[in-house]
Amino acid sequence: MDKSVSKALQFTTRKAWRRWLGRNYASKMEVLLILYEIVGRLGFPYPP
């Protein structure tokens, strides 16, 4: 199996991420999700 990244995507909102998941969950075998926090600002608050 090829471990290279075929296409990098960036989502700036939870809504955009969930929309992508809704459209692609059945056709994608895997996804690498990288979460980061900007100091002084929460990125994706959890729970939704």
N, C-alpha and C positions, 0 to 999 in steps of 0.2 A: 504494500500500500504506500502511496506517495504521501509524504508528510509535509509537503510544501503548502503554503497558503495560496489558494487559488484566487480569492477575491477578498479584500479587506473592506469591511463596512464600518461605519461609525454612526451611532445613534445618539442624538443629543437629548431625547426625551424617552420616558418610559412608554408613552403612547406609540412612538415610532418603532421602538423595539417590539412591542406586542403586535403591532400591525404586521411587521415583517415575519414574526413567528406564525401568525395566523395564516399568512399566505404561503409559507415555505416549510412548515413543520413536517409535512408528509414527504417532501421531495429531497430534503437534506439529510445526510447520514450523520453529520456531526457539526458542531460549532464550537469555536474557542471564544469564550467570553472573558474579556478583561475589564474589571471594574477598578476605578480609581476614585479617590476623594480629593477634591481641591481643598486645601487648608482654609477653614473658615466658611465653607459652603458644603452642604450635603448634596451629593449627586442624585442617587436614586434612594429616597427614603424607604425603609422597609418596616413594617408590612405596607402593602399598597392601600 
